[in-house]
Amino acid sequence: MSQPSTTSDAVMMLCPNLKCRKLLRVPVACRGKQVKCQFCELTFRVPEPKQSSTEPPQV
Ligand SMILES: [Zn+2]
């Protein structure tokens, strides 16, 4: 299956900082862990994977 925005080892997500909202590429290994946005340096928790492995990016 083709996954345009998500690879097998990384996930695309938006920075939760409303003043940033950058599209971040986060390794799937960071799921459920704390990561830091390289743009605004906000530390946030990466959501756990959902049942579908092909979830669309949150807008
Ligand atoms: Zn950010």
N, CA, C, O and the ligand as a Tripos MOL2 file, in Angstrom:
@<TRIPOS>MOLECULE
protein
  237   235    60     0     0
PROTEIN
NO_CHARGES

@<TRIPOS>ATOM
      1 N           0.8270   -1.1970    0.0000 N.3       1 MET1
      2 CA          0.0000    0.0000    0.0000 C.3       1 MET1
      3 C           0.8660    1.2520    0.0000 C.2       1 MET1
      4 O           1.9380    1.2700    0.6040 O.2       1 MET1
      5 N           0.4160    2.2670   -0.6570 N.am      2 SER2
      6 CA          1.1690    3.5090   -0.6660 C.3       2 SER2
      7 C           0.7180    4.4040    0.4770 C.2       2 SER2
      8 O          -0.4750    4.5390    0.7490 O.2       2 SER2
      9 N           1.6770    5.0040    1.1310 N.am      3 GLN3
     10 CA          1.3770    5.9030    2.2320 C.3       3 GLN3
     11 C           2.0630    7.2390    1.9710 C.2       3 GLN3
     12 O           3.2360    7.4090    2.3030 O.2       3 GLN3
     13 N           1.3420    8.1830    1.3800 N.am      4 PRO4
     14 CA          1.9550    9.4290    0.9140 C.3       4 PRO4
     15 C           2.6030   10.2560    2.0050 C.2       4 PRO4
     16 O           3.6530   10.8560    1.7740 O.2       4 PRO4
     17 N           2.0050   10.3050    3.1960 N.am      5 SER5
     18 CA          2.5290   11.2010    4.2230 C.3       5 SER5
     19 C           3.1240   10.4470    5.4090 C.2       5 SER5
     20 O           3.6370   11.0560    6.3480 O.2       5 SER5
     21 N           3.0520    9.1340    5.3610 N.am      6 THR6
     22 CA          3.5580    8.3760    6.4920 C.3       6 THR6
     23 C           4.3860    7.2020    5.9750 C.2       6 THR6
     24 O           3.9120    6.3980    5.1730 O.2       6 THR6
     25 N           5.5980    7.1200    6.4360 N.am      7 THR7
     26 CA          6.4300    6.0000    6.0540 C.3       7 THR7
     27 C           6.3660    4.9390    7.1400 C.2       7 THR7
     28 O           5.6550    5.0990    8.1320 O.2       7 THR7
     29 N           7.0920    3.8840    6.9560 N.am      8 SER8
     30 CA          7.0370    2.7850    7.9210 C.3       8 SER8
     31 C           7.7730    3.1430    9.2040 C.2       8 SER8
     32 O           7.5860    2.4780   10.2230 O.2       8 SER8
     33 N           8.5950    4.1660    9.1780 N.am      9 ASP9
     34 CA          9.3800    4.4850   10.3650 C.3       9 ASP9
     35 C           9.2440    5.9370   10.8230 C.2       9 ASP9
     36 O           9.9950    6.3940   11.6840 O.2       9 ASP9
     37 N           8.2920    6.6530   10.2490 N.am     10 ALA10
     38 CA          8.0950    8.0310   10.6800 C.3      10 ALA10
     39 C           6.6360    8.4150   10.4900 C.2      10 ALA10
     40 O           5.9340    7.8420    9.6560 O.2      10 ALA10
     41 N           6.1930    9.3820   11.2640 N.am     11 VAL11
     42 CA          4.8150    9.8450   11.1770 C.3      11 VAL11
     43 C           4.8070   11.3600   11.0860 C.2      11 VAL11
     44 O           5.5980   12.0390   11.7410 O.2      11 VAL11
     45 N           3.9050   11.8810   10.2670 N.am     12 MET12
     46 CA          3.7910   13.3260   10.1360 C.3      12 MET12
     47 C           2.6980   13.8170   11.0760 C.2      12 MET12
     48 O           1.6100   13.2430   11.1310 O.2      12 MET12
     49 N           2.9880   14.8630   11.8030 N.am     13 MET13
     50 CA          1.9850   15.4380   12.6830 C.3      13 MET13
     51 C           2.2270   16.9310   12.8240 C.2      13 MET13
     52 O           3.3310   17.4290   12.6070 O.2      13 MET13
     53 N           1.1520   17.6360   13.1980 N.am     14 LEU14
     54 CA          1.2780   19.0740   13.3700 C.3      14 LEU14
     55 C           1.7310   19.3820   14.7870 C.2      14 LEU14
     56 O           1.3210   18.7200   15.7410 O.2      14 LEU14
     57 N           2.5750   20.3870   14.9130 N.am     15 CYS15
     58 CA          2.9850   20.8620   16.2230 C.3      15 CYS15
     59 C           1.7400   21.3370   16.9730 C.2      15 CYS15
     60 O           0.9420   22.0930   16.4190 O.2      15 CYS15
     61 N           1.5620   20.9040   18.2240 N.am     16 PRO16
     62 CA          0.3740   21.2970   19.0000 C.3      16 PRO16
     63 C           0.3960   22.7550   19.4290 C.2      16 PRO16
     64 O          -0.6110   23.2790   19.9070 O.2      16 PRO16
     65 N           1.5240   23.4050   19.2620 N.am     17 ASN17
     66 CA          1.6140   24.8200   19.5990 C.3      17 ASN17
     67 C           0.8590   25.6380   18.5490 C.2      17 ASN17
     68 O           1.2540   25.6640   17.3840 O.2      17 ASN17
     69 N          -0.2180   26.2990   18.9540 N.am     18 LEU18
     70 CA         -1.0550   27.0370   18.0070 C.3      18 LEU18
     71 C          -0.3060   28.1810   17.3360 C.2      18 LEU18
     72 O          -0.7100   28.6550   16.2750 O.2      18 LEU18
     73 N           0.7800   28.6200   17.9520 N.am     19 LYS19
     74 CA          1.5690   29.6980   17.3650 C.3      19 LYS19
     75 C           2.6390   29.1610   16.4210 C.2      19 LYS19
     76 O           3.3790   29.9200   15.7950 O.2      19 LYS19
     77 N           2.7020   27.8330   16.3340 N.am     20 CYS20
     78 CA          3.7300   27.2090   15.5040 C.3      20 CYS20
     79 C           3.0630   26.4450   14.3560 C.2      20 CYS20
     80 O           3.1520   26.8200   13.1870 O.2      20 CYS20
     81 N           2.3850   25.3440   14.7500 N.am     21 ARG21
     82 CA          1.6120   24.5530   13.7850 C.3      21 ARG21
     83 C           2.4530   24.0750   12.6100 C.2      21 ARG21
     84 O           1.9500   23.9640   11.4920 O.2      21 ARG21
     85 N           3.7160   23.7960   12.8520 N.am     22 LYS22
     86 CA          4.5500   23.2550   11.7960 C.3      22 LYS22
     87 C           4.2550   21.7650   11.6190 C.2      22 LYS22
     88 O           3.8520   21.0750   12.5560 O.2      22 LYS22
     89 N           4.4660   21.2930   10.3940 N.am     23 LEU23
     90 CA          4.3100   19.8710   10.1420 C.3      23 LEU23
     91 C           5.6140   19.1860   10.5160 C.2      23 LEU23
     92 O           6.6720   19.4640    9.9510 O.2      23 LEU23
     93 N           5.5100   18.2890   11.4760 N.am     24 LEU24
     94 CA          6.6980   17.6420   12.0110 C.3      24 LEU24
     95 C           6.7600   16.1890   11.5750 C.2      24 LEU24
     96 O           5.7420   15.5040   11.4800 O.2      24 LEU24
     97 N           7.9760   15.7360   11.3130 N.am     25 ARG25
     98 CA          8.1870   14.3330   10.9760 C.3      25 ARG25
     99 C           8.7800   13.6600   12.2160 C.2      25 ARG25
    100 O           9.9140   13.9320   12.6100 O.2      25 ARG25
    101 N           8.0000   12.7950   12.8040 N.am     26 VAL26
    102 CA          8.3920   12.1800   14.0710 C.3      26 VAL26
    103 C           8.5840   10.6710   13.8660 C.2      26 VAL26
    104 O           7.7060   10.0070   13.3150 O.2      26 VAL26
    105 N           9.7020   10.1400   14.2960 N.am     27 PRO27
    106 CA          9.9020    8.6940   14.2090 C.3      27 PRO27
    107 C           8.8290    7.9530   14.9870 C.2      27 PRO27
    108 O           8.4320    8.3870   16.0690 O.2      27 PRO27
    109 N           8.3610    6.8450   14.4490 N.am     28 VAL28
    110 CA          7.3200    6.0820   15.1380 C.3      28 VAL28
    111 C           7.8190    5.5650   16.4780 C.2      28 VAL28
    112 O           7.0230    5.2510   17.3630 O.2      28 VAL28
    113 N           9.1180    5.4790   16.6260 N.am     29 ALA29
    114 CA          9.6860    5.0420   17.9020 C.3      29 ALA29
    115 C           9.3790    6.0370   19.0030 C.2      29 ALA29
    116 O           9.4770    5.7110   20.1860 O.2      29 ALA29
    117 N           9.0020    7.2660   18.6150 N.am     30 CYS30
    118 CA          8.7070    8.3080   19.5990 C.3      30 CYS30
    119 C           7.2360    8.3290   19.9870 C.2      30 CYS30
    120 O           6.8110    9.1730   20.7750 O.2      30 CYS30
    121 N           6.4640    7.4080   19.4380 N.am     31 ARG31
    122 CA          5.0480    7.3370   19.7970 C.3      31 ARG31
    123 C           4.8990    7.1260   21.3010 C.2      31 ARG31
    124 O           5.5290    6.2400   21.8770 O.2      31 ARG31
    125 N           4.0640    7.9450   21.9270 N.am     32 GLY32
    126 CA          3.8270    7.8120   23.3500 C.3      32 GLY32
    127 C           4.9210    8.4270   24.1960 C.2      32 GLY32
    128 O           4.8930    8.3420   25.4230 O.2      32 GLY32
    129 N           5.9000    9.0560   23.5240 N.am     33 LYS33
    130 CA          7.0180    9.6560   24.2510 C.3      33 LYS33
    131 C           7.0280   11.1650   24.0600 C.2      33 LYS33
    132 O           6.2890   11.7130   23.2420 O.2      33 LYS33
    133 N           7.8690   11.8110   24.8190 N.am     34 GLN34
    134 CA          8.0120   13.2540   24.7200 C.3      34 GLN34
    135 C           9.0100   13.5920   23.6160 C.2      34 GLN34
    136 O          10.1070   13.0360   23.5580 O.2      34 GLN34
    137 N           8.6100   14.5060   22.7500 N.am     35 VAL35
    138 CA          9.5280   14.9940   21.7350 C.3      35 VAL35
    139 C           9.5020   16.5170   21.7610 C.2      35 VAL35
    140 O           8.6110   17.1220   22.3560 O.2      35 VAL35
    141 N          10.4810   17.1270   21.1140 N.am     36 LYS36
    142 CA         10.5450   18.5900   21.0900 C.3      36 LYS36
    143 C          10.4760   19.0810   19.6580 C.2      36 LYS36
    144 O          11.2060   18.6120   18.7850 O.2      36 LYS36
    145 N           9.5840   20.0380   19.4350 N.am     37 CYS37
    146 CA          9.4790   20.6640   18.1300 C.3      37 CYS37
    147 C          10.7590   21.4500   17.8570 C.2      37 CYS37
    148 O          11.2010   22.2440   18.6880 O.2      37 CYS37
    149 N          11.3500   21.2190   16.6760 N.am     38 GLN38
    150 CA         12.6100   21.9010   16.3780 C.3      38 GLN38
    151 C          12.3990   23.3530   15.9750 C.2      38 GLN38
    152 O          13.3610   24.1100   15.8430 O.2      38 GLN38
    153 N          11.1360   23.7440   15.7780 N.am     39 PHE39
    154 CA         10.8450   25.1180   15.3600 C.3      39 PHE39
    155 C          10.5720   26.0290   16.5590 C.2      39 PHE39
    156 O          11.1350   27.1190   16.6610 O.2      39 PHE39
    157 N           9.7010   25.5720   17.4650 N.am     40 CYS40
    158 CA          9.3290   26.4070   18.6070 C.3      40 CYS40
    159 C           9.8860   25.8540   19.9130 C.2      40 CYS40
    160 O           9.7560   26.4860   20.9610 O.2      40 CYS40
    161 N          10.5010   24.6840   19.8550 N.am     41 GLU41
    162 CA         11.1090   24.0410   21.0200 C.3      41 GLU41
    163 C          10.0900   23.6720   22.0850 C.2      41 GLU41
    164 O          10.4330   23.5160   23.2560 O.2      41 GLU41
    165 N           8.8300   23.5320   21.6730 N.am     42 LEU42
    166 CA          7.8170   23.0500   22.5900 C.3      42 LEU42
    167 C           7.9840   21.5430   22.7710 C.2      42 LEU42
    168 O           8.1280   20.8020   21.7990 O.2      42 LEU42
    169 N           7.9640   21.1050   24.0210 N.am     43 THR43
    170 CA          8.0130   19.6730   24.2880 C.3      43 THR43
    171 C           6.5850   19.1520   24.4360 C.2      43 THR43
    172 O           5.7900   19.7000   25.2000 O.2      43 THR43
    173 N           6.2800   18.1120   23.7120 N.am     44 PHE44
    174 CA          4.9340   17.5490   23.7590 C.3      44 PHE44
    175 C           5.0020   16.0390   23.5940 C.2      44 PHE44
    176 O           6.0320   15.4780   23.2200 O.2      44 PHE44
    177 N           3.8790   15.3990   23.8840 N.am     45 ARG45
    178 CA          3.8240   13.9480   23.8240 C.3      45 ARG45
    179 C           3.2210   13.5210   22.4860 C.2      45 ARG45
    180 O           2.1790   14.0280   22.0700 O.2      45 ARG45
    181 N           3.8810   12.5970   21.8340 N.am     46 VAL46
    182 CA          3.3850   12.0770   20.5660 C.3      46 VAL46
    183 C           2.2440   11.1010   20.8460 C.2      46 VAL46
    184 O           2.3910   10.1920   21.6640 O.2      46 VAL46
    185 N           1.1030   11.2860   20.1680 N.am     47 PRO47
    186 CA         -0.0380   10.4020   20.4080 C.3      47 PRO47
    187 C           0.2930    8.9460   20.1040 C.2      47 PRO47
    188 O           1.1170    8.6480   19.2390 O.2      47 PRO47
    189 N          -0.3530    8.0620   20.8160 N.am     48 GLU48
    190 CA         -0.2010    6.6420   20.5670 C.3      48 GLU48
    191 C          -0.7990    6.3040   19.2040 C.2      48 GLU48
    192 O          -1.7070    6.9920   18.7370 O.2      48 GLU48
    193 N          -0.2980    5.2490   18.5660 N.am     49 PRO49
    194 CA         -0.8520    4.8460   17.2790 C.3      49 PRO49
    195 C          -2.2950    4.4110   17.4050 C.2      49 PRO49
    196 O          -2.6950    3.8090   18.4020 O.2      49 PRO49
    197 N          -3.0700    4.7210   16.3850 N.am     50 LYS50
    198 CA         -4.4620    4.2930   16.3710 C.3      50 LYS50
    199 C          -4.5730    2.9540   15.6680 C.2      50 LYS50
    200 O          -3.5760    2.3790   15.2300 O.2      50 LYS50
    201 N          -5.7820    2.4740   15.5680 N.am     51 GLN51
    202 CA         -5.9800    1.1580   14.9850 C.3      51 GLN51
    203 C          -5.6270    1.1350   13.5050 C.2      51 GLN51
    204 O          -5.1090    0.1410   12.9950 O.2      51 GLN51
    205 N          -5.9070    2.2250   12.8290 N.am     52 SER52
    206 CA         -5.5410    2.3290   11.4260 C.3      52 SER52
    207 C          -4.1040    2.8130   11.2970 C.2      52 SER52
    208 O          -3.7030    3.7650   11.9670 O.2      52 SER52
    209 N          -3.3400    2.1690   10.4520 N.am     53 SER53
    210 CA         -1.9480    2.5650   10.2770 C.3      53 SER53
    211 C          -1.8230    3.6640    9.2300 C.2      53 SER53
    212 O          -0.7340    4.1850    8.9880 O.2      53 SER53
    213 N          -2.9330    4.0070    8.6210 N.am     54 THR54
    214 CA         -2.8960    5.0190    7.5590 C.3      54 THR54
    215 C          -3.8100    6.1780    7.9200 C.2      54 THR54
    216 O          -4.6720    6.5660    7.1320 O.2      54 THR54
    217 N          -3.6210    6.7260    9.1040 N.am     55 GLU55
    218 CA         -4.4210    7.8550    9.5140 C.3      55 GLU55
    219 C          -3.9900    9.1180    8.7690 C.2      55 GLU55
    220 O          -2.7940    9.3290    8.5670 O.2      55 GLU55
    221 N          -4.9330    9.9530    8.3600 N.am     56 PRO56
    222 CA         -4.5640   11.2040    7.6820 C.3      56 PRO56
    223 C          -3.9540   12.1870    8.6650 C.2      56 PRO56
    224 O          -4.2400   12.1100    9.8600 O.2      56 PRO56
    225 N          -3.1290   13.1020    8.2010 N.am     57 PRO57
    226 CA         -2.5530   14.1130    9.0940 C.3      57 PRO57
    227 C          -3.6320   14.9950    9.6750 C.2      57 PRO57
    228 O          -4.5750   15.3770    8.9820 O.2      57 PRO57
    229 N          -3.4950   15.3170   10.9350 N.am     58 GLN58
    230 CA         -4.4880   16.1480   11.5890 C.3      58 GLN58
    231 C          -4.3520   17.5940   11.1560 C.2      58 GLN58
    232 O          -3.2490   18.1380   11.1100 O.2      58 GLN58
    233 N          -5.4810   18.2140   10.8390 N.am     59 VAL59
    234 CA         -5.4640   19.5980   10.3930 C.3      59 VAL59
    235 C          -6.2300   20.4520   11.3960 C.2      59 VAL59
    236 O          -6.3430   21.6650   11.2150 O.2      59 VAL59
    237 ZN          6.3820   23.8980   17.1020 Zn       60 ZN60
@<TRIPOS>BOND
     1     1     2 1
     2     2     3 1
     3     3     4 2
     4     3     5 am
     5     5     6 1
     6     6     7 1
     7     7     8 2
     8     7     9 am
     9     9    10 1
    10    10    11 1
    11    11    12 2
    12    11    13 am
    13    13    14 1
    14    14    15 1
    15    15    16 2
    16    15    17 am
    17    17    18 1
    18    18    19 1
    19    19    20 2
    20    19    21 am
    21    21    22 1
    22    22    23 1
    23    23    24 2
    24    23    25 am
    25    25    26 1
    26    26    27 1
    27    27    28 2
    28    27    29 am
    29    29    30 1
    30    30    31 1
    31    31    32 2
    32    31    33 am
    33    33    34 1
    34    34    35 1
    35    35    36 2
    36    35    37 am
    37    37    38 1
    38    38    39 1
    39    39    40 2
    40    39    41 am
    41    41    42 1
    42    42    43 1
    43    43    44 2
    44    43    45 am
    45    45    46 1
    46    46    47 1
    47    47    48 2
    48    47    49 am
    49    49    50 1
    50    50    51 1
    51    51    52 2
    52    51    53 am
    53    53    54 1
    54    54    55 1
    55    55    56 2
    56    55    57 am
    57    57    58 1
    58    58    59 1
    59    59    60 2
    60    59    61 am
    61    61    62 1
    62    62    63 1
    63    63    64 2
    64    63    65 am
    65    65    66 1
    66    66    67 1
    67    67    68 2
    68    67    69 am
    69    69    70 1
    70    70    71 1
    71    71    72 2
    72    71    73 am
    73    73    74 1
    74    74    75 1
    75    75    76 2
    76    75    77 am
    77    77    78 1
    78    78    79 1
    79    79    80 2
    80    79    81 am
    81    81    82 1
    82    82    83 1
    83    83    84 2
    84    83    85 am
    85    85    86 1
    86    86    87 1
    87    87    88 2
    88    87    89 am
    89    89    90 1
    90    90    91 1
    91    91    92 2
    92    91    93 am
    93    93    94 1
    94    94    95 1
    95    95    96 2
    96    95    97 am
    97    97    98 1
    98    98    99 1
    99    99   100 2
   100    99   101 am
   101   101   102 1
   102   102   103 1
   103   103   104 2
   104   103   105 am
   105   105   106 1
   106   106   107 1
   107   107   108 2
   108   107   109 am
   109   109   110 1
   110   110   111 1
   111   111   112 2
   112   111   113 am
   113   113   114 1
   114   114   115 1
   115   115   116 2
   116   115   117 am
   117   117   118 1
   118   118   119 1
   119   119   120 2
   120   119   121 am
   121   121   122 1
   122   122   123 1
   123   123   124 2
   124   123   125 am
   125   125   126 1
   126   126   127 1
   127   127   128 2
   128   127   129 am
   129   129   130 1
   130   130   131 1
   131   131   132 2
   132   131   133 am
   133   133   134 1
   134   134   135 1
   135   135   136 2
   136   135   137 am
   137   137   138 1
   138   138   139 1
   139   139   140 2
   140   139   141 am
   141   141   142 1
   142   142   143 1
   143   143   144 2
   144   143   145 am
   145   145   146 1
   146   146   147 1
   147   147   148 2
   148   147   149 am
   149   149   150 1
   150   150   151 1
   151   151   152 2
   152   151   153 am
   153   153   154 1
   154   154   155 1
   155   155   156 2
   156   155   157 am
   157   157   158 1
   158   158   159 1
   159   159   160 2
   160   159   161 am
   161   161   162 1
   162   162   163 1
   163   163   164 2
   164   163   165 am
   165   165   166 1
   166   166   167 1
   167   167   168 2
   168   167   169 am
   169   169   170 1
   170   170   171 1
   171   171   172 2
   172   171   173 am
   173   173   174 1
   174   174   175 1
   175   175   176 2
   176   175   177 am
   177   177   178 1
   178   178   179 1
   179   179   180 2
   180   179   181 am
   181   181   182 1
   182   182   183 1
   183   183   184 2
   184   183   185 am
   185   185   186 1
   186   186   187 1
   187   187   188 2
   188   187   189 am
   189   189   190 1
   190   190   191 1
   191   191   192 2
   192   191   193 am
   193   193   194 1
   194   194   195 1
   195   195   196 2
   196   195   197 am
   197   197   198 1
   198   198   199 1
   199   199   200 2
   200   199   201 am
   201   201   202 1
   202   202   203 1
   203   203   204 2
   204   203   205 am
   205   205   206 1
   206   206   207 1
   207   207   208 2
   208   207   209 am
   209   209   210 1
   210   210   211 1
   211   211   212 2
   212   211   213 am
   213   213   214 1
   214   214   215 1
   215   215   216 2
   216   215   217 am
   217   217   218 1
   218   218   219 1
   219   219   220 2
   220   219   221 am
   221   221   222 1
   222   222   223 1
   223   223   224 2
   224   223   225 am
   225   225   226 1
   226   226   227 1
   227   227   228 2
   228   227   229 am
   229   229   230 1
   230   230   231 1
   231   231   232 2
   232   231   233 am
   233   233   234 1
   234   234   235 1
   235   235   236 2
@<TRIPOS>SUBSTRUCTURE
     1 MET1         2 RESIDUE 1 A MET
     2 SER2         6 RESIDUE 1 A SER
     3 GLN3        10 RESIDUE 1 A GLN
     4 PRO4        14 RESIDUE 1 A PRO
     5 SER5        18 RESIDUE 1 A SER
     6 THR6        22 RESIDUE 1 A THR
     7 THR7        26 RESIDUE 1 A THR
     8 SER8        30 RESIDUE 1 A SER
     9 ASP9        34 RESIDUE 1 A ASP
    10 ALA10       38 RESIDUE 1 A ALA
    11 VAL11       42 RESIDUE 1 A VAL
    12 MET12       46 RESIDUE 1 A MET
    13 MET13       50 RESIDUE 1 A MET
    14 LEU14       54 RESIDUE 1 A LEU
    15 CYS15       58 RESIDUE 1 A CYS
    16 PRO16       62 RESIDUE 1 A PRO
    17 ASN17       66 RESIDUE 1 A ASN
    18 LEU18       70 RESIDUE 1 A LEU
    19 LYS19       74 RESIDUE 1 A LYS
    20 CYS20       78 RESIDUE 1 A CYS
    21 ARG21       82 RESIDUE 1 A ARG
    22 LYS22       86 RESIDUE 1 A LYS
    23 LEU23       90 RESIDUE 1 A LEU
    24 LEU24       94 RESIDUE 1 A LEU
    25 ARG25       98 RESIDUE 1 A ARG
    26 VAL26      102 RESIDUE 1 A VAL
    27 PRO27      106 RESIDUE 1 A PRO
    28 VAL28      110 RESIDUE 1 A VAL
    29 ALA29      114 RESIDUE 1 A ALA
    30 CYS30      118 RESIDUE 1 A CYS
    31 ARG31      122 RESIDUE 1 A ARG
    32 GLY32      126 RESIDUE 1 A GLY
    33 LYS33      130 RESIDUE 1 A LYS
    34 GLN34      134 RESIDUE 1 A GLN
    35 VAL35      138 RESIDUE 1 A VAL
    36 LYS36      142 RESIDUE 1 A LYS
    37 CYS37      146 RESIDUE 1 A CYS
    38 GLN38      150 RESIDUE 1 A GLN
    39 PHE39      154 RESIDUE 1 A PHE
    40 CYS40      158 RESIDUE 1 A CYS
    41 GLU41      162 RESIDUE 1 A GLU
    42 LEU42      166 RESIDUE 1 A LEU
    43 THR43      170 RESIDUE 1 A THR
    44 PHE44      174 RESIDUE 1 A PHE
    45 ARG45      178 RESIDUE 1 A ARG
    46 VAL46      182 RESIDUE 1 A VAL
    47 PRO47      186 RESIDUE 1 A PRO
    48 GLU48      190 RESIDUE 1 A GLU
    49 PRO49      194 RESIDUE 1 A PRO
    50 LYS50      198 RESIDUE 1 A LYS
    51 GLN51      202 RESIDUE 1 A GLN
    52 SER52      206 RESIDUE 1 A SER
    53 SER53      210 RESIDUE 1 A SER
    54 THR54      214 RESIDUE 1 A THR
    55 GLU55      218 RESIDUE 1 A GLU
    56 PRO56      222 RESIDUE 1 A PRO
    57 PRO57      226 RESIDUE 1 A PRO
    58 GLN58      230 RESIDUE 1 A GLN
    59 VAL59      234 RESIDUE 1 A VAL
    60 ZN60       237 GROUP 0 **** ****
